[in-house]
Amino acid sequence: MENWLLTPPIAFFIVFVFIGGISYLFSFMAYRPKKIPHGAGESYACGESSYDNMAQPDYTQFFPFAFFFTIAHVATLMLITVPLENKAVMIMALFYLLAVVVGLFILLGRTGHENIK
């Protein structure tokens, strides 16, 4: 072994100890208020004292588009990495692309019908 200090577990431990030491030393310079203000430990609800009347956001419009972008990006990544020299893999990639397009049509078709109602 050429240099055992450069092996990943040892290097990680050395960096971990170094960063921990730096963090400990800088913790003495960190700002700490002399007196903790009233309510500093309570959760903030935009001035509301209770959460009963808080707005409940509706994500029904968000999730179909999030799935669309996720599926589209994963499909693009899969198709870009397909080797062009291998015909069998290329045919399988085209079937994959067809399945992705059908899945996106189903996803967006259901989304479109929900918005029309």
C-alpha positions as CSV (number, residue, x, y, z in Angstrom):
1,M,0.0,0.0,0.0
2,E,1.5,3.3,-1.1
3,N,0.0,5.7,1.3
4,W,-2.5,4.4,3.9
5,L,-3.5,8.0,4.9
6,L,-5.2,8.4,1.5
7,T,-7.5,5.4,1.8
8,P,-11.1,6.5,1.9
9,P,-12.0,5.5,5.4
10,I,-8.9,7.1,7.0
11,A,-9.1,10.2,4.8
12,F,-12.8,10.6,5.8
13,F,-12.0,10.2,9.5
14,I,-9.1,12.8,9.3
15,V,-11.4,15.3,7.5
16,F,-14.2,14.6,10.0
17,V,-12.0,15.2,13.0
18,F,-10.5,18.4,11.3
19,I,-14.0,19.8,10.6
20,G,-15.2,18.9,14.0
21,G,-12.3,20.7,15.6
22,I,-12.8,23.8,13.4
23,S,-16.5,23.8,14.3
24,Y,-15.7,23.5,18.0
25,L,-13.2,26.4,17.9
26,F,-15.6,28.6,15.9
27,S,-18.5,27.8,18.3
28,F,-16.8,30.2,20.8
29,M,-17.1,33.0,18.4
30,A,-20.8,32.3,17.6
31,Y,-23.4,34.9,18.5
32,R,-25.5,33.9,21.5
33,P,-28.0,36.3,23.0
34,K,-27.7,37.0,26.6
35,K,-31.4,36.6,27.3
36,I,-33.6,34.4,25.3
37,P,-36.7,36.3,24.2
38,H,-40.2,35.1,25.1
39,G,-41.7,32.8,22.5
40,A,-38.3,32.0,20.8
41,G,-38.9,28.3,21.3
42,E,-42.5,28.3,19.9
43,S,-43.3,27.5,16.3
44,Y,-44.2,30.5,14.1
45,A,-47.6,30.5,12.4
46,C,-47.7,33.9,10.8
47,G,-49.0,35.5,14.0
48,E,-51.6,32.9,14.6
49,S,-51.8,31.4,18.1
50,S,-53.4,28.2,16.9
51,Y,-53.2,26.1,13.8
52,D,-56.9,25.3,13.6
53,N,-57.8,28.0,11.0
54,M,-54.6,27.7,9.0
55,A,-54.9,27.3,5.2
56,Q,-54.6,23.7,3.9
57,P,-52.8,23.9,0.5
58,D,-54.2,21.7,-2.3
59,Y,-51.5,19.8,-4.2
60,T,-53.8,18.0,-6.6
61,Q,-52.6,20.2,-9.4
62,F,-48.9,19.9,-8.4
63,F,-48.4,16.1,-8.3
64,P,-49.4,15.2,-11.9
65,F,-46.9,17.8,-13.2
66,A,-44.2,16.6,-10.8
67,F,-44.7,13.1,-12.0
68,F,-44.6,14.3,-15.6
69,F,-41.3,16.0,-15.1
70,T,-39.9,13.1,-13.2
71,I,-40.9,10.5,-15.8
72,A,-39.8,12.8,-18.7
73,H,-36.3,13.3,-17.1
74,V,-35.8,9.7,-16.3
75,A,-36.9,8.6,-19.8
76,T,-34.5,11.2,-21.3
77,L,-31.6,9.9,-19.1
78,M,-32.4,6.3,-20.1
79,L,-32.6,7.1,-23.8
80,I,-29.4,9.2,-23.8
81,T,-27.3,6.4,-22.3
82,V,-28.5,3.7,-24.8
83,P,-25.6,2.6,-27.1
84,L,-26.5,3.1,-30.7
85,E,-24.3,0.2,-31.9
86,N,-26.5,-2.5,-30.4
87,K,-29.7,-3.0,-32.3
88,A,-31.4,-5.2,-29.7
89,V,-30.9,-2.6,-27.0
90,M,-32.0,0.1,-29.3
91,I,-35.3,-1.7,-30.1
92,M,-35.8,-2.3,-26.3
93,A,-35.2,1.5,-25.8
94,L,-37.8,2.3,-28.4
95,F,-40.4,0.1,-26.6
96,Y,-39.4,1.8,-23.4
97,L,-40.0,5.2,-25.0
98,L,-43.4,4.0,-26.3
99,A,-44.4,2.9,-22.8
100,V,-43.3,6.2,-21.4
101,V,-45.3,8.1,-24.0
102,V,-48.4,6.0,-23.3
103,G,-47.9,6.5,-19.5
104,L,-47.6,10.2,-19.9
105,F,-50.8,10.3,-22.1
106,I,-52.7,8.4,-19.4
107,L,-51.3,10.7,-16.7
108,L,-52.0,13.9,-18.5
109,G,-55.3,12.6,-19.9
110,R,-56.6,12.0,-16.4
111,T,-55.3,15.4,-15.3
112,G,-57.0,17.1,-18.2
113,H,-60.4,15.5,-17.4
114,E,-60.2,16.4,-13.8
115,N,-59.6,20.0,-14.7
116,I,-62.6,20.1,-17.1
117,K,-65.2,19.0,-14.5
